[in-house]
């Protein structure tokens, strides 16, 4: 349930789908992703912190 919610909420902060998939632990699906695109942990952390802040902000309004 958490993975599905995370995947749905990522659209609110306009997180790229492949960034979301990588944070969720999915393996790259195509050749380009597997061999040519390397994402450093700092980049993934930046997006993770952004969605975490958005979720916490929304919880204050509920």
Secondary structure as UniProt FT lines:
FT   HELIX           2..9
FT   HELIX           10..13
FT   HELIX           17..23
FT   TURN            24..25
FT   HELIX           31..35
FT   HELIX           41..61
//
